[in-house]
């Protein structure tokens, strides 16, 4: 997609996201948006496009690290629920409780029994979340093997991208088929009427971002706020020269 066309469309959608932000604050609505997908699927870029022009006090991004020893003894999902929104907040999870159905399953970080318990409990937990009045949206960002190889190689080749590359990324790439099986099983067993999965093709990052943002806006019954006209007040200027204070000028 042409960059100028993409930026023009994204700018229009970001205006709508600001309207959404104002509506959420005015109504006290609570929204949770989950982004899942393989490594390099574009979760970070998607989240940046959504939050770039919005307030971090309303749009809060959560990307949890590996659980601590204490968190491993807690009810699974507890540490995610602790970060759920209060009134007037939107929380975006860059990976979520679905780690158990993905990386934990494929890399052997959970037992078969723990996986089965999660698959049974996740739809029940999400039903409770929705019944509490929280809007819950779940997105799987989907790329193909060829595109993942291309993006991983670009991280290897570019010094400014190498920080994005972890040993787990490379190890996960070897398990492409295992992740495909895990993805299909997760979507089949945890996509429900009250909390369905929405799949976004992100082989083309720009098109994927625009489609996803439009879909988010379509799923939420926000209204454009009535904004009172703003008049810039007059200001008194003492004509003080900051250089006279002898700071270190640059």
N, C-alpha and C positions, 0 to 999 in steps of 0.2 A: 504494500500500500504506500502511495506517495506520502512522504513525510509531512508536507504542508497540509494536505487533505486530512491526514490523521490528526495533526495538532489542532486544526480548526474544529473537527468533530469532537475531539477530547475536551477542548475548551468549553464547548457548549454543554457537554455532559457534566463538566466540573461545576458549572454554574448551577445546574440542577442538584448536584450533590450539596452545594452550599444551601440551597433551598431546603433540601432534606434535613440538613443539620439544624437549620432554624426551626423546622417543624418538630424535630425530635426534642429539642430543648423546650419548645413551647408546650408540648403535650406530655412530656415526661416519658415518652416511649423508650423502650429498651430493645436493642437489636443486637443479635450475634450473627456474624458472618464467618463461616469456616472456609478456608482454602486448603485443599489437599492436592497432591500431584507428585509425580516423580521428580527427582532432582533435575534442575534446569527447566522445569515446566513453565517458569515465569511467575511464581507466586510473589516474589519480592517486587518485581516490576508492576504487577497488577495492583498490589496494595499501594505502592507509591502513586500510581496514576489516580487511585481513588482518594487518597488522603492528602495529596500534594497541596490543594488549595483550601483545605478544611482545617478546623481547629483540632489540635491534639487533645484538647480538653473534652471534646465530644467524640472524635474518632480515636479510639485507643487501640493500638496494635499490640498483640501479645504473641511472642515467639518464645515459648518456654524451653529452657535447657533440659538436659537429662535429669530425671528425678533424683533428689537427694536420698540418702539412706532412710531418712525419716519419711519422706514422701512415698517411698516404696512400700511402706507398711500401712499406708492409708487406703481408704476406699478408692478404687481406680476411678479416675475422673475428678476426684475431689480438688486437686490443685488447679484444674481448669475452671471448675465452678466458682472457686474463690475469686477468680478474675472476671466473672460475669458483670454485665453493666448494671449500674444504678440508674435511676430515672434520668432521662436526658442524655444517655450515652449509647454509642455504637462501639462494640468491641469486635475487632477483626483478629481471628486466630490464624497466624502463619504456621500451619500444622496444628493439630488439635488432639483430642482424645482418640482420634482415629490412627494415631501412631501405632496403637496396639494391633490394628488390622493390617498395617502396612509393614513398616520397618521392623517392628518387634517380632512380627510373625515370620518375615522372610529371613531375618538375621538371627533368629533363634533366641531373642531376648525375653520371650514369654513361653509358657508351657501351652500345650494343646488345650488343657482345661481352662487356663486363664483366657485363651482366645475365645473358646466357646462361651464362657461366661460373659465376656465382653459383647459378643455378637448377640447374645440374648438380651443383655441389659441396656445396650445403647439405644435401641428404639424406645424402650420403656422410659429411660432417662429423658430422652428428647420429647416424648409425649408430655411428661411432667413440665418440662421447660416451656413448651408451647402453651400448655394449659395455664401457666402462670402469667401469660400475656406477653411473653417475649417473642419477638419475630426472629425465627431461626432460618438462616439460609446456608446451604452447604454446596460448595462448588468443587468439582474435580477438574483440574486443568490437565488436558490430555495432549501428549506429544507422541510421535512415533520414534522408533529406534534410530533411524537415520538422523533425525533432528537432534536427538539427545547426544549422539556421537559428535555431531557438528558443534554443539554448544560446549560440550566438555573439552573438545580439542581447542576451541577458542580460548577457554580459560587456561589451558596448559600453555598456549602460545603467547598470550598477552600478559605482560607483567602486572598491568593494572587490574587484571581479572583473577590473578592467581590466588588472591585471598579468599575468593569464593569457593575454591576447590579444596575439598577435604578427602582424607583417605577413605572415608565412608562413601563418598560420591563414586569413587572408582570401584570400590567393592560392590556397591549396589548395582553399578552398571553391568557387572558380570552376571547378576541375578535378574536380568530383564524378564525372562519368562516367568520366574517365580513371582515377581512383582505383578505381572499381568494376571496370573491366577489369583493372587491376593486381592487385586483391585476388583476383578469381576465378582469374586465371592462377597467382598464388602458391599459393593453397589447393590447386588442382588438381595442381600440379607438385611441391609440397614436403610434402604430407600423406602420410605413409608409415605402414606398419604399426608400425615401431619408434618413430616420432615423429609421431603424427597431430596435426592441428589440431582444436581444439574451439572452436566458435562460440557465443558468449553474447550473446543479445539484451539490450542495455542501454538501450533506449528508456525503460524503467522502471529507474532506477538501483538502487533498493532490491531489487527482485526479482532483477535481474541479479547483484548482489553475493552475495545469499544462494545463488542457484543455483551460482555459480562456486565459492564457498568449499566448499559441500557436495561439488561434483565433485572439487575438489582433494583433500579428505579421503578421498573414495572411491577415488582413484587410488593412494594411498600406504598400504602395509600396516603402519601404525603400530599400536602397542598402548598402552593406558593404563598409565602407569608406576605401580609400587608406591611409594607415598609414606609414609615413616615419620611417625608423629605428632610434632608439634612442640610443645614446651613453652617458653613465654616465660620466660627467666631473670630473676632478681631483679637490680635495678640500684641502685648506691649514688648518692645524691643529696647533693651538697655544699651545696645551697641557695644557690648563687651567683646573684647578681642581675646580669644582663648590663648593665643600665643604669648600674651603678656603674663600669663600665669606660669610660664616657663615649664610646660610639660615636655615630654619627649615627642616631638612632632615627626611624623612619618609621611 
